[in-house]
Amino acid sequence: MPVPRESSPTAGPQPDASLEVCDTDSEYGLGVRTLVPRHEGEVIHHFTGVIGPELKQHTLQVSPGLHISETEIIGFLSHSCAPDCRLDMAASQLVALRDIRPGDLLTIDYAETEDVLYRQFACHCGAAGCRRWITGRLEAPNADGRAHLAALTS
């Protein structure tokens, strides 16, 4: 039987019951859903994790060459080209960019934090300005991306 954590400043961050890691019912796997309404500018989540040089799936870049892993929530945020949240890596916060309804998936633009992605991918977010292929901010589309984008313009 697990031992409950004591509620004290030394016990570390407690799980946030207002957020839920969930299956997105898509090929993209897990995402994060808010269970309560959020308002523009609201800090939704304070995050912690392990910072190191390794780029892995579900890590996020905190500064050039450093990535945060073993986070409770942020490694599972979904991508959108018109996100409803942003990550403030200096303050370790997830912030709402607009009002968000309970039950909505929380999204960020992966290119806002990542110089290079662990894996580039086709985007189907449906935003008016969807880029159709998602890369890090410092990388060009790879061969799969160039082929995907070329097929869209044919």
N, CA, C and O atoms as a GROMACS GRO file, in nm:
protein
  616
    1MET      N    1   0.085  -0.118   0.000
    1MET     CA    2   0.000   0.000   0.000
    1MET      C    3   0.089   0.124   0.000
    1MET      O    4   0.180   0.134   0.083
    2PRO      N    5   0.065   0.220  -0.092
    2PRO     CA    6   0.149   0.339  -0.097
    2PRO      C    7   0.129   0.426   0.027
    2PRO      O    8   0.020   0.434   0.082
    3VAL      N    9   0.236   0.490   0.067
    3VAL     CA   10   0.230   0.582   0.181
    3VAL      C   11   0.195   0.720   0.128
    3VAL      O   12   0.261   0.769   0.037
    4PRO      N   13   0.090   0.786   0.183
    4PRO     CA   14   0.054   0.920   0.134
    4PRO      C   15   0.165   1.020   0.166
    4PRO      O   16   0.232   1.012   0.269
    5ARG      N   17   0.182   1.114   0.074
    5ARG     CA   18   0.281   1.220   0.097
    5ARG      C   19   0.224   1.320   0.196
    5ARG      O   20   0.105   1.351   0.194
    6GLU      N   21   0.311   1.368   0.282
    6GLU     CA   22   0.268   1.473   0.374
    6GLU      C   23   0.260   1.603   0.297
    6GLU      O   24   0.333   1.625   0.201
    7SER      N   25   0.171   1.689   0.339
    7SER     CA   26   0.157   1.820   0.277
    7SER      C   27   0.249   1.916   0.351
    7SER      O   28   0.214   1.969   0.457
    8SER      N   29   0.366   1.937   0.296
    8SER     CA   30   0.462   2.029   0.358
    8SER      C   31   0.548   2.088   0.248
    8SER      O   32   0.555   2.032   0.138
    9PRO      N   33   0.615   2.199   0.274
    9PRO     CA   34   0.699   2.260   0.171
    9PRO      C   35   0.810   2.168   0.124
    9PRO      O   36   0.858   2.184   0.012
   10THR      N   37   0.852   2.072   0.205
   10THR     CA   38   0.961   1.984   0.164
   10THR      C   39   0.910   1.861   0.089
   10THR      O   40   0.991   1.783   0.038
   11ALA      N   41   0.778   1.842   0.081
   11ALA     CA   42   0.724   1.725   0.014
   11ALA      C   43   0.728   1.737  -0.137
   11ALA      O   44   0.703   1.639  -0.207
   12GLY      N   45   0.760   1.854  -0.190
   12GLY     CA   46   0.765   1.874  -0.335
   12GLY      C   47   0.628   1.907  -0.391
   12GLY      O   48   0.530   1.910  -0.317
   13PRO      N   49   0.620   1.932  -0.522
   13PRO     CA   50   0.493   1.972  -0.582
   13PRO      C   51   0.392   1.857  -0.575
   13PRO      O   52   0.426   1.740  -0.593
   14GLN      N   53   0.269   1.893  -0.549
   14GLN     CA   54   0.161   1.796  -0.544
   14GLN      C   55   0.095   1.789  -0.682
   14GLN      O   56   0.095   1.888  -0.755
   15PRO      N   57   0.038   1.673  -0.718
   15PRO     CA   58  -0.032   1.663  -0.846
   15PRO      C   59  -0.144   1.767  -0.855
   15PRO      O   60  -0.209   1.798  -0.755
   16ASP      N   61  -0.165   1.818  -0.973
   16ASP     CA   62  -0.268   1.920  -0.997
   16ASP      C   63  -0.396   1.850  -1.041
   16ASP      O   64  -0.405   1.800  -1.153
   17ALA      N   65  -0.495   1.845  -0.953
   17ALA     CA   66  -0.621   1.776  -0.981
   17ALA      C   67  -0.707   1.848  -1.085
   17ALA      O   68  -0.807   1.793  -1.130
   18SER      N   69  -0.669   1.970  -1.124
   18SER     CA   70  -0.747   2.043  -1.224
   18SER      C   71  -0.700   2.014  -1.366
   18SER      O   72  -0.759   2.064  -1.462
   19LEU      N   73  -0.594   1.931  -1.380
   19LEU     CA   74  -0.542   1.892  -1.510
   19LEU      C   75  -0.543   1.740  -1.520
   19LEU      O   76  -0.525   1.670  -1.420
   20GLU      N   77  -0.564   1.690  -1.642
   20GLU     CA   78  -0.569   1.546  -1.662
   20GLU      C   79  -0.489   1.508  -1.785
   20GLU      O   80  -0.514   1.560  -1.894
   21VAL      N   81  -0.393   1.418  -1.769
   21VAL     CA   82  -0.326   1.359  -1.884
   21VAL      C   83  -0.423   1.254  -1.938
   21VAL      O   84  -0.468   1.167  -1.863
   22CYS      N   85  -0.454   1.262  -2.067
   22CYS     CA   86  -0.558   1.176  -2.124
   22CYS      C   87  -0.521   1.130  -2.264
   22CYS      O   88  -0.432   1.186  -2.327
   23ASP      N   89  -0.590   1.027  -2.310
   23ASP     CA   90  -0.576   0.980  -2.447
   23ASP      C   91  -0.650   1.077  -2.537
   23ASP      O   92  -0.766   1.110  -2.510
   24THR      N   93  -0.587   1.124  -2.643
   24THR     CA   94  -0.651   1.222  -2.731
   24THR      C   95  -0.742   1.158  -2.835
   24THR      O   96  -0.802   1.228  -2.917
   25ASP      N   97  -0.754   1.026  -2.831
   25ASP     CA   98  -0.836   0.955  -2.931
   25ASP      C   99  -0.789   0.983  -3.073
   25ASP      O  100  -0.869   0.989  -3.166
   26SER      N  101  -0.658   1.000  -3.087
   26SER     CA  102  -0.600   1.024  -3.219
   26SER      C  103  -0.470   0.947  -3.229
   26SER      O  104  -0.426   0.884  -3.133
   27GLU      N  105  -0.410   0.954  -3.346
   27GLU     CA  106  -0.281   0.887  -3.366
   27GLU      C  107  -0.169   0.951  -3.284
   27GLU      O  108  -0.059   0.897  -3.278
   28TYR      N  109  -0.196   1.065  -3.223
   28TYR     CA  110  -0.093   1.139  -3.153
   28TYR      C  111  -0.079   1.101  -3.006
   28TYR      O  112   0.011   1.150  -2.939
   29GLY      N  113  -0.166   1.015  -2.956
   29GLY     CA  114  -0.148   0.963  -2.821
   29GLY      C  115  -0.203   1.050  -2.711
   29GLY      O  116  -0.320   1.089  -2.714
   30LEU      N  117  -0.119   1.080  -2.613
   30LEU     CA  118  -0.163   1.149  -2.493
   30LEU      C  119  -0.165   1.300  -2.510
   30LEU      O  120  -0.093   1.356  -2.593
   31GLY      N  121  -0.248   1.365  -2.430
   31GLY     CA  122  -0.258   1.510  -2.425
   31GLY      C  123  -0.294   1.550  -2.284
   31GLY      O  124  -0.300   1.466  -2.194
   32VAL      N  125  -0.316   1.679  -2.264
   32VAL     CA  126  -0.352   1.731  -2.132
   32VAL      C  127  -0.482   1.810  -2.146
   32VAL      O  128  -0.494   1.898  -2.231
   33ARG      N  129  -0.577   1.776  -2.061
   33ARG     CA  130  -0.708   1.840  -2.061
   33ARG      C  131  -0.723   1.920  -1.931
   33ARG      O  132  -0.683   1.874  -1.824
   34THR      N  133  -0.780   2.040  -1.941
   34THR     CA  134  -0.813   2.115  -1.820
   34THR      C  135  -0.952   2.074  -1.775
   34THR      O  136  -1.042   2.055  -1.858
   35LEU      N  137  -0.970   2.059  -1.648
   35LEU     CA  138  -1.100   2.018  -1.593
   35LEU      C  139  -1.179   2.137  -1.539
   35LEU      O  140  -1.294   2.123  -1.498
   36VAL      N  141  -1.116   2.254  -1.540
   36VAL     CA  142  -1.180   2.377  -1.492
   36VAL      C  143  -1.159   2.487  -1.595
   36VAL      O  144  -1.066   2.478  -1.676
   37PRO      N  145  -1.243   2.592  -1.594
   37PRO     CA  146  -1.221   2.702  -1.689
   37PRO      C  147  -1.088   2.773  -1.661
   37PRO      O  148  -1.044   2.783  -1.546
   38ARG      N  149  -1.026   2.822  -1.768
   38ARG     CA  150  -0.901   2.898  -1.757
   38ARG      C  151  -0.924   3.033  -1.824
   38ARG      O  152  -1.005   3.045  -1.917
   39HIS      N  153  -0.853   3.134  -1.778
   39HIS     CA  154  -0.870   3.269  -1.831
   39HIS      C  155  -0.738   3.320  -1.889
   39HIS      O  156  -0.630   3.286  -1.840
   40GLU      N  157  -0.750   3.400  -1.993
   40GLU     CA  158  -0.632   3.457  -2.058
   40GLU      C  159  -0.537   3.516  -1.955
   40GLU      O  160  -0.578   3.592  -1.868
   41GLY      N  161  -0.409   3.479  -1.964
   41GLY     CA  162  -0.306   3.529  -1.874
   41GLY      C  163  -0.289   3.448  -1.747
   41GLY      O  164  -0.194   3.470  -1.672
   42GLU      N  165  -0.380   3.356  -1.721
   42GLU     CA  166  -0.374   3.274  -1.599
   42GLU      C  167  -0.256   3.176  -1.604
   42GLU      O  168  -0.231   3.113  -1.707
   43VAL      N  169  -0.186   3.164  -1.494
   43VAL     CA  170  -0.085   3.060  -1.481
   43VAL      C  171  -0.161   2.931  -1.450
   43VAL      O  172  -0.224   2.918  -1.345
   44ILE      N  173  -0.154   2.837  -1.542
   44ILE     CA  174  -0.228   2.712  -1.530
   44ILE      C  175  -0.151   2.609  -1.448
   44ILE      O  176  -0.210   2.532  -1.373
   45HIS      N  177  -0.019   2.609  -1.462
   45HIS     CA  178   0.061   2.504  -1.399
   45HIS      C  179   0.203   2.554  -1.379
   45HIS      O  180   0.260   2.619  -1.466
   46HIS      N  181   0.260   2.523  -1.262
   46HIS     CA  182   0.402   2.542  -1.235
   46HIS      C  183   0.467   2.406  -1.251
   46HIS      O  184   0.418   2.308  -1.195
   47PHE      N  185   0.575   2.397  -1.326
   47PHE     CA  186   0.634   2.267  -1.352
   47PHE      C  187   0.776   2.254  -1.298
   47PHE      O  188   0.849   2.352  -1.282
   48THR      N  189   0.811   2.131  -1.271
   48THR     CA  190   0.946   2.094  -1.230
   48THR      C  191   0.984   1.968  -1.307
   48THR      O  192   0.898   1.905  -1.368
   49GLY      N  193   1.108   1.933  -1.303
   49GLY     CA  194   1.154   1.813  -1.370
   49GLY      C  195   1.305   1.803  -1.360
   49GLY      O  196   1.368   1.873  -1.281
   50VAL      N  197   1.360   1.717  -1.439
   50VAL     CA  198   1.504   1.694  -1.443
   50VAL      C  199   1.559   1.763  -1.567
   50VAL      O  200   1.511   1.739  -1.678
   51ILE      N  201   1.659   1.847  -1.549
   51ILE     CA  202   1.718   1.920  -1.661
   51ILE      C  203   1.851   1.858  -1.699
   51ILE      O  204   1.937   1.835  -1.614
   52GLY      N  205   1.866   1.830  -1.828
   52GLY     CA  206   1.989   1.771  -1.878
   52GLY      C  207   2.004   1.795  -2.027
   52GLY      O  208   1.917   1.857  -2.088
   53PRO      N  209   2.113   1.746  -2.087
   53PRO     CA  210   2.142   1.775  -2.227
   53PRO      C  211   2.067   1.687  -2.327
   53PRO      O  212   2.066   1.718  -2.446
   54GLU      N  213   2.004   1.579  -2.282
   54GLU     CA  214   1.947   1.483  -2.376
   54GLU      C  215   1.810   1.526  -2.429
   54GLU      O  216   1.719   1.556  -2.352
   55LEU      N  217   1.797   1.527  -2.562
   55LEU     CA  218   1.670   1.552  -2.630
   55LEU      C  219   1.600   1.418  -2.646
   55LEU      O  220   1.652   1.329  -2.713
   56LYS      N  221   1.483   1.404  -2.586
   56LYS     CA  222   1.406   1.280  -2.594
   56LYS      C  223   1.261   1.315  -2.622
   56LYS      O  224   1.221   1.431  -2.613
   57GLN      N  225   1.183   1.213  -2.656
   57GLN     CA  226   1.039   1.235  -2.671
   57GLN      C  227   0.985   1.280  -2.536
   57GLN      O  228   1.022   1.225  -2.432
   58HIS      N  229   0.899   1.379  -2.536
   58HIS     CA  230   0.834   1.437  -2.418
   58HIS      C  231   0.925   1.528  -2.336
   58HIS      O  232   0.885   1.570  -2.227
   59THR      N  233   1.047   1.560  -2.384
   59THR     CA  234   1.126   1.662  -2.316
   59THR      C  235   1.095   1.795  -2.384
   59THR      O  236   1.045   1.800  -2.496
   60LEU      N  237   1.126   1.902  -2.314
   60LEU     CA  238   1.110   2.036  -2.369
   60LEU      C  239   1.237   2.115  -2.343
   60LEU      O  240   1.300   2.101  -2.238
   61GLN      N  241   1.273   2.198  -2.438
   61GLN     CA  242   1.396   2.275  -2.429
   61GLN      C  243   1.376   2.391  -2.332
   61GLN      O  244   1.281   2.468  -2.345
   62VAL      N  245   1.466   2.402  -2.234
   62VAL     CA  246   1.460   2.514  -2.140
   62VAL      C  247   1.559   2.624  -2.178
   62VAL      O  248   1.539   2.741  -2.144
   63SER      N  249   1.666   2.585  -2.248
   63SER     CA  250   1.765   2.679  -2.300
   63SER      C  251   1.847   2.601  -2.403
   63SER      O  252   1.838   2.479  -2.407
   64PRO      N  253   1.927   2.669  -2.484
   64PRO     CA  254   2.004   2.595  -2.584
   64PRO      C  255   2.085   2.481  -2.520
   64PRO      O  256   2.165   2.504  -2.429
   65GLY      N  257   2.062   2.360  -2.568
   65GLY     CA  258   2.136   2.244  -2.521
   65GLY      C  259   2.085   2.181  -2.392
   65GLY      O  260   2.140   2.081  -2.347
   66LEU      N  261   1.980   2.237  -2.332
   66LEU     CA  262   1.925   2.181  -2.208
   66LEU      C  263   1.775   2.156  -2.224
   66LEU      O  264   1.702   2.237  -2.279
   67HIS      N  265   1.733   2.040  -2.173
   67HIS     CA  266   1.594   1.997  -2.186
   67HIS      C  267   1.542   1.950  -2.051
   67HIS      O  268   1.618   1.897  -1.969
   68ILE      N  269   1.413   1.968  -2.028
   68ILE     CA  270   1.351   1.923  -1.904
   68ILE      C  271   1.272   1.796  -1.932
   68ILE      O  272   1.196   1.788  -2.030
   69SER      N  273   1.289   1.697  -1.846
   69SER     CA  274   1.218   1.570  -1.858
   69SER      C  275   1.156   1.538  -1.722
   69SER      O  276   1.173   1.611  -1.625
   70GLU      N  277   1.085   1.426  -1.719
   70GLU     CA  278   1.021   1.379  -1.596
   70GLU      C  279   0.929   1.484  -1.535
   70GLU      O  280   0.924   1.502  -1.414
   71THR      N  281   0.857   1.554  -1.622
   71THR     CA  282   0.758   1.651  -1.577
   71THR      C  283   0.624   1.580  -1.562
   71THR      O  284   0.599   1.478  -1.626
   72GLU      N  285   0.541   1.633  -1.478
   72GLU     CA  286   0.411   1.572  -1.453
   72GLU      C  287   0.314   1.598  -1.569
   72GLU      O  288   0.234   1.510  -1.602
   73ILE      N  289   0.319   1.714  -1.630
   73ILE     CA  290   0.217   1.757  -1.725
   73ILE      C  291   0.273   1.802  -1.859
   73ILE      O  292   0.227   1.755  -1.963
   74ILE      N  293   0.370   1.892  -1.860
   74ILE     CA  294   0.404   1.964  -1.983
   74ILE      C  295   0.459   1.879  -2.095
   74ILE      O  296   0.448   1.917  -2.212
   75GLY      N  297   0.518   1.766  -2.064
   75GLY     CA  298   0.570   1.679  -2.169
   75GLY      C  299   0.461   1.615  -2.253
   75GLY      O  300   0.489   1.556  -2.357
   76PHE      N  301   0.336   1.626  -2.208
   76PHE     CA  302   0.223   1.566  -2.279
   76PHE      C  303   0.133   1.669  -2.347
   76PHE      O  304   0.027   1.633  -2.399
   77LEU      N  305   0.172   1.795  -2.347
   77LEU     CA  306   0.091   1.898  -2.414
   77LEU      C  307   0.087   1.872  -2.564
   77LEU      O  308   0.187   1.832  -2.623
   78SER      N  309  -0.027   1.894  -2.624
   78SER     CA  310  -0.045   1.876  -2.768
   78SER      C  311   0.003   2.000  -2.842
   78SER      O  312   0.008   2.110  -2.786
   79HIS      N  313   0.036   1.982  -2.969
   79HIS     CA  314   0.078   2.094  -3.054
   79HIS      C  315  -0.044   2.155  -3.125
   79HIS      O  316  -0.138   2.085  -3.160
   80SER      N  317  -0.039   2.285  -3.145
   80SER     CA  318  -0.130   2.356  -3.235
   80SER      C  319  -0.054   2.474  -3.294
   80SER      O  320   0.029   2.535  -3.227
   81CYS      N  321  -0.083   2.505  -3.419
   81CYS     CA  322  -0.024   2.625  -3.481
   81CYS      C  323  -0.093   2.752  -3.431
   81CYS      O  324  -0.043   2.862  -3.454
   82ALA      N  325  -0.207   2.737  -3.362
   82ALA     CA  326  -0.277   2.847  -3.295
   82ALA      C  327  -0.305   2.801  -3.152
   82ALA      O  328  -0.420   2.773  -3.117
   83PRO      N  329  -0.201   2.794  -3.069
   83PRO     CA  330  -0.215   2.733  -2.936
   83PRO      C  331  -0.299   2.816  -2.840
   83PRO      O  332  -0.318   2.936  -2.859
   84ASP      N  333  -0.349   2.749  -2.736
   84ASP     CA  334  -0.423   2.820  -2.632
   84ASP      C  335  -0.336   2.848  -2.510
   84ASP      O  336  -0.380   2.915  -2.416
   85CYS      N  337  -0.212   2.798  -2.510
   85CYS     CA  338  -0.119   2.818  -2.398
   85CYS      C  339   0.021   2.847  -2.450
   85CYS      O  340   0.051   2.826  -2.568
   86ARG      N  341   0.105   2.894  -2.361
   86ARG     CA  342   0.248   2.908  -2.390
   86ARG      C  343   0.325   2.865  -2.267
   86ARG      O  344   0.275   2.872  -2.155
   87LEU      N  345   0.447   2.820  -2.290
   87LEU     CA  346   0.536   2.783  -2.180
   87LEU      C  347   0.631   2.898  -2.153
   87LEU      O  348   0.700   2.946  -2.244
   88ASP      N  349   0.636   2.942  -2.030
   88ASP     CA  350   0.734   3.040  -1.986
   88ASP      C  351   0.845   2.957  -1.920
   88ASP      O  352   0.836   2.923  -1.802
   89MET      N  353   0.948   2.926  -1.996
   89MET     CA  354   1.053   2.838  -1.947
   89MET      C  355   1.136   2.905  -1.837
   89MET      O  356   1.188   2.835  -1.749
   90ALA      N  357   1.151   3.036  -1.838
   90ALA     CA  358   1.228   3.105  -1.734
   90ALA      C  359   1.157   3.098  -1.599
   90ALA      O  360   1.222   3.085  -1.495
   91ALA      N  361   1.024   3.106  -1.600
   91ALA     CA  362   0.947   3.102  -1.475
   91ALA      C  363   0.890   2.963  -1.446
   91ALA      O  364   0.826   2.943  -1.343
   92SER      N  365   0.913   2.866  -1.535
   92SER     CA  366   0.861   2.730  -1.520
   92SER      C  367   0.709   2.729  -1.504
   92SER      O  368   0.654   2.670  -1.410
   93GLN      N  369   0.642   2.798  -1.597
   93GLN     CA  370   0.497   2.811  -1.590
   93GLN      C  371   0.431   2.784  -1.724
   93GLN      O  372   0.488   2.813  -1.830
   94LEU      N  373   0.311   2.727  -1.719
   94LEU     CA  374   0.223   2.714  -1.834
   94LEU      C  375   0.118   2.823  -1.820
   94LEU      O  376   0.050   2.830  -1.717
   95VAL      N  377   0.104   2.908  -1.923
   95VAL     CA  378   0.018   3.026  -1.915
   95VAL      C  379  -0.087   3.021  -2.026
   95VAL      O  380  -0.056   2.988  -2.141
   96ALA      N  381  -0.212   3.055  -1.993
   96ALA     CA  382  -0.321   3.058  -2.091
   96ALA      C  383  -0.306   3.181  -2.181
   96ALA      O  384  -0.287   3.292  -2.133
   97LEU      N  385  -0.316   3.159  -2.313
   97LEU     CA  386  -0.311   3.269  -2.410
   97LEU      C  387  -0.449   3.327  -2.437
   97LEU      O  388  -0.462   3.437  -2.490
   98ARG      N  389  -0.552   3.252  -2.401
   98ARG     CA  390  -0.692   3.296  -2.417
   98ARG      C  391  -0.776   3.218  -2.318
   98ARG      O  392  -0.726   3.128  -2.250
   99ASP      N  393  -0.904   3.250  -2.310
   99ASP     CA  394  -0.994   3.174  -2.224
   99ASP      C  395  -1.007   3.032  -2.278
   99ASP      O  396  -1.012   3.011  -2.399
  100ILE      N  397  -1.012   2.935  -2.187
  100ILE     CA  398  -1.018   2.793  -2.223
  100ILE      C  399  -1.131   2.728  -2.142
  100ILE      O  400  -1.142   2.750  -2.021
  101ARG      N  401  -1.213   2.650  -2.210
  101ARG     CA  402  -1.328   2.585  -2.144
  101ARG      C  403  -1.285   2.455  -2.075
  101ARG      O  404  -1.188   2.391  -2.116
  102PRO      N  405  -1.358   2.416  -1.972
  102PRO     CA  406  -1.332   2.286  -1.910
  102PRO      C  407  -1.348   2.175  -2.014
  102PRO      O  408  -1.440   2.178  -2.096
  103GLY      N  409  -1.259   2.078  -2.010
  103GLY     CA  410  -1.262   1.966  -2.105
  103GLY      C  411  -1.178   1.988  -2.228
  103GLY      O  412  -1.153   1.893  -2.302
  104ASP      N  413  -1.132   2.111  -2.253
  104ASP     CA  414  -1.049   2.139  -2.371
  104ASP      C  415  -0.908   2.085  -2.351
  104ASP      O  416  -0.853   2.088  -2.240
  105LEU      N  417  -0.849   2.035  -2.462
  105LEU     CA  418  -0.708   1.999  -2.460
  105LEU      C  419  -0.624   2.126  -2.458
  105LEU      O  420  -0.656   2.223  -2.525
  106LEU      N  421  -0.518   2.124  -2.381
  106LEU     CA  422  -0.426   2.237  -2.377
  106LEU      C  423  -0.321   2.218  -2.485
  106LEU      O  424  -0.268   2.108  -2.501
  107THR      N  425  -0.292   2.324  -2.559
  107THR     CA  426  -0.198   2.315  -2.670
  107THR      C  427  -0.092   2.424  -2.661
  107THR      O  428  -0.116   2.533  -2.609
  108ILE      N  429   0.024   2.392  -2.714
  108ILE     CA  430   0.134   2.487  -2.730
  108ILE      C  431   0.185   2.473  -2.872
  108ILE      O  432   0.157   2.374  -2.939
  109ASP      N  433   0.260   2.572  -2.918
  109ASP     CA  434   0.329   2.562  -3.047
  109ASP      C  435   0.469   2.510  -3.017
  109ASP      O  436   0.550   2.580  -2.956
  110TYR      N  437   0.498   2.388  -3.059
  110TYR     CA  438   0.626   2.326  -3.027
  110TYR      C  439   0.745   2.409  -3.075
  110TYR      O  440   0.851   2.407  -3.013
  111ALA      N  441   0.729   2.482  -3.185
  111ALA     CA  442   0.839   2.562  -3.237
  111ALA      C  443   0.869   2.684  -3.149
  111ALA      O  444   0.972   2.749  -3.168
  112GLU      N  445   0.782   2.714  -3.054
  112GLU     CA  446   0.807   2.827  -2.963
  112GLU      C  447   0.915   2.796  -2.860
  112GLU      O  448   0.983   2.886  -2.811
  113THR      N  449   0.932   2.667  -2.826
  113THR     CA  450   1.033   2.633  -2.726
  113THR      C  451   1.148   2.550  -2.782
  113THR      O  452   1.257   2.549  -2.725
  114GLU      N  453   1.126   2.480  -2.892
  114GLU     CA  454   1.224   2.383  -2.941
  114GLU      C  455   1.305   2.434  -3.060
  114GLU      O  456   1.248   2.475  -3.161
  115ASP      N  457   1.438   2.433  -3.048
  115ASP     CA  458   1.523   2.464  -3.163
  115ASP      C  459   1.516   2.350  -3.263
  115ASP      O  460   1.506   2.373  -3.384
  116VAL      N  461   1.521   2.227  -3.213
  116VAL     CA  462   1.516   2.106  -3.295
  116VAL      C  463   1.419   2.010  -3.226
  116VAL      O  464   1.427   1.990  -3.105
  117LEU      N  465   1.329   1.952  -3.302
  117LEU     CA  466   1.233   1.858  -3.245
  117LEU      C  467   1.294   1.718  -3.235
  117LEU      O  468   1.383   1.682  -3.312
  118TYR      N  469   1.247   1.641  -3.140
  118TYR     CA  470   1.284   1.500  -3.130
  118TYR      C  471   1.244   1.429  -3.258
  118TYR      O  472   1.318   1.345  -3.309
  119ARG      N  473   1.126   1.464  -3.310
  119ARG     CA  474   1.077   1.407  -3.436
  119ARG      C  475   0.984   1.509  -3.502
  119ARG      O  476   0.888   1.554  -3.440
  120GLN      N  477   1.012   1.544  -3.626
  120GLN     CA  478   0.922   1.630  -3.703
  120GLN      C  479   0.797   1.552  -3.738
  120GLN      O  480   0.799   1.428  -3.742
  121PHE      N  481   0.686   1.623  -3.765
  121PHE     CA  482   0.562   1.553  -3.794
  121PHE      C  483   0.465   1.638  -3.875
  121PHE      O  484   0.475   1.761  -3.878
  122ALA      N  485   0.372   1.570  -3.940
  122ALA     CA  486   0.265   1.638  -4.014
  122ALA      C  487   0.166   1.694  -3.914
  122ALA      O  488   0.131   1.628  -3.816
  123CYS      N  489   0.119   1.815  -3.939
  123CYS     CA  490   0.023   1.880  -3.850
  123CYS      C  491  -0.114   1.882  -3.916
  123CYS      O  492  -0.128   1.911  -4.035
  124HIS      N  493  -0.214   1.851  -3.837
  124HIS     CA  494  -0.353   1.854  -3.881
  124HIS      C  495  -0.435   1.930  -3.778
  124HIS      O  496  -0.549   1.892  -3.749
  125CYS      N  497  -0.379   2.038  -3.722
  125CYS     CA  498  -0.446   2.107  -3.611
  125CYS      C  499  -0.570   2.182  -3.656
  125CYS      O  500  -0.657   2.212  -3.574
  126GLY      N  501  -0.581   2.214  -3.783
  126GLY     CA  502  -0.700   2.283  -3.833
  126GLY      C  503  -0.698   2.434  -3.818
  126GLY      O  504  -0.795   2.500  -3.856
  127ALA      N  505  -0.591   2.490  -3.764
  127ALA     CA  506  -0.580   2.636  -3.751
  127ALA      C  507  -0.572   2.701  -3.888
  127ALA      O  508  -0.520   2.641  -3.983
  128ALA      N  509  -0.624   2.821  -3.899
  128ALA     CA  510  -0.621   2.893  -4.027
  128ALA      C  511  -0.478   2.906  -4.080
  128ALA      O  512  -0.456   2.898  -4.201
  129GLY      N  513  -0.383   2.926  -3.993
  129GLY     CA  514  -0.243   2.940  -4.033
  129GLY      C  515  -0.160   2.815  -4.011
  129GLY      O  516  -0.039   2.824  -3.988
  130CYS      N  517  -0.222   2.699  -4.017
  130CYS     CA  518  -0.150   2.573  -3.993
  130CYS      C  519  -0.031   2.562  -4.089
  130CYS      O  520  -0.044   2.585  -4.209
  131ARG      N  521   0.085   2.527  -4.034
  131ARG     CA  522   0.206   2.515  -4.113
  131ARG      C  523   0.217   2.380  -4.183
  131ARG      O  524   0.306   2.363  -4.266
  132ARG      N  525   0.133   2.285  -4.153
  132ARG     CA  526   0.121   2.153  -4.217
  132ARG      C  527   0.236   2.057  -4.184
  132ARG      O  528   0.216   1.936  -4.190
  133TRP      N  529   0.353   2.107  -4.151
  133TRP     CA  530   0.466   2.022  -4.111
  133TRP      C  531   0.538   2.096  -3.999
  133TRP      O  532   0.575   2.212  -4.014
  134ILE      N  533   0.558   2.028  -3.887
  134ILE     CA  534   0.612   2.095  -3.770
  134ILE      C  535   0.758   2.058  -3.749
  134ILE      O  536   0.795   1.940  -3.746
  135THR      N  537   0.839   2.161  -3.735
  135THR     CA  538   0.982   2.149  -3.710
  135THR      C  539   1.015   2.234  -3.589
  135THR      O  540   0.932   2.310  -3.540
  136GLY      N  541   1.138   2.221  -3.541
  136GLY     CA  542   1.187   2.316  -3.442
  136GLY      C  543   1.214   2.448  -3.512
  136GLY      O  544   1.217   2.455  -3.635
  137ARG      N  545   1.233   2.551  -3.434
  137ARG     CA  546   1.246   2.686  -3.493
  137ARG      C  547   1.375   2.706  -3.572
  137ARG      O  548   1.384   2.799  -3.652
  138LEU      N  549   1.476   2.621  -3.551
  138LEU     CA  550   1.603   2.637  -3.621
  138LEU      C  551   1.629   2.530  -3.726
  138LEU      O  552   1.740   2.522  -3.780
  139GLU      N  553   1.530   2.449  -3.757
  139GLU     CA  554   1.553   2.342  -3.854
  139GLU      C  555   1.455   2.352  -3.970
  139GLU      O  556   1.342   2.399  -3.956
  140ALA      N  557   1.500   2.307  -4.084
  140ALA     CA  558   1.416   2.300  -4.204
  140ALA      C  559   1.344   2.166  -4.204
  140ALA      O  560   1.385   2.073  -4.135
  141PRO      N  561   1.237   2.155  -4.281
  141PRO     CA  562   1.171   2.024  -4.293
  141PRO      C  563   1.268   1.917  -4.344
  141PRO      O  564   1.349   1.942  -4.433
  142ASN      N  565   1.259   1.799  -4.284
  142ASN     CA  566   1.340   1.686  -4.329
  142ASN      C  567   1.283   1.631  -4.460
  142ASN      O  568   1.188   1.687  -4.514
  143ALA      N  569   1.338   1.521  -4.511
  143ALA     CA  570   1.293   1.464  -4.638
  143ALA      C  571   1.145   1.427  -4.634
  143ALA      O  572   1.072   1.453  -4.730
  144ASP      N  573   1.099   1.368  -4.524
  144ASP     CA  574   0.956   1.336  -4.511
  144ASP      C  575   0.871   1.462  -4.516
  144ASP      O  576   0.765   1.465  -4.579
  145GLY      N  577   0.918   1.566  -4.450
  145GLY     CA  578   0.844   1.692  -4.449
  145GLY      C  579   0.837   1.757  -4.584
  145GLY      O  580   0.733   1.809  -4.624
  146ARG      N  581   0.949   1.757  -4.656
  146ARG     CA  582   0.951   1.816  -4.790
  146ARG      C  583   0.855   1.740  -4.881
  146ARG      O  584   0.784   1.801  -4.960
  147ALA      N  585   0.854   1.606  -4.871
  147ALA     CA  586   0.763   1.525  -4.953
  147ALA      C  587   0.618   1.551  -4.914
  147ALA      O  588   0.532   1.563  -5.001
  148HIS      N  589   0.591   1.562  -4.785
  148HIS     CA  590   0.454   1.587  -4.738
  148HIS      C  591   0.405   1.723  -4.789
  148HIS      O  592   0.293   1.735  -4.839
  149LEU      N  593   0.487   1.824  -4.775
  149LEU     CA  594   0.447   1.958  -4.819
  149LEU      C  595   0.432   1.964  -4.971
  149LEU      O  596   0.341   2.031  -5.021
  150ALA      N  597   0.520   1.896  -5.044
  150ALA     CA  598   0.509   1.893  -5.191
  150ALA      C  599   0.380   1.825  -5.234
  150ALA      O  600   0.315   1.870  -5.329
  151ALA      N  601   0.342   1.719  -5.165
  151ALA     CA  602   0.218   1.648  -5.200
  151ALA      C  603   0.096   1.735  -5.175
  151ALA      O  604  -0.005   1.721  -5.245
  152LEU      N  605   0.102   1.825  -5.078
  152LEU     CA  606  -0.011   1.913  -5.048
  152LEU      C  607  -0.030   2.019  -5.156
  152LEU      O  608  -0.141   2.067  -5.176
  153THR      N  609   0.078   2.056  -5.225
  153THR     CA  610   0.070   2.161  -5.328
  153THR      C  611   0.050   2.105  -5.467
  153THR      O  612   0.034   2.180  -5.563
  154SER      N  613   0.053   1.972  -5.480
  154SER     CA  614   0.036   1.907  -5.613
  154SER      C  615  -0.109   1.904  -5.652
  154SER      O  616  -0.143   1.855  -5.760
   0.00000   0.00000   0.00000
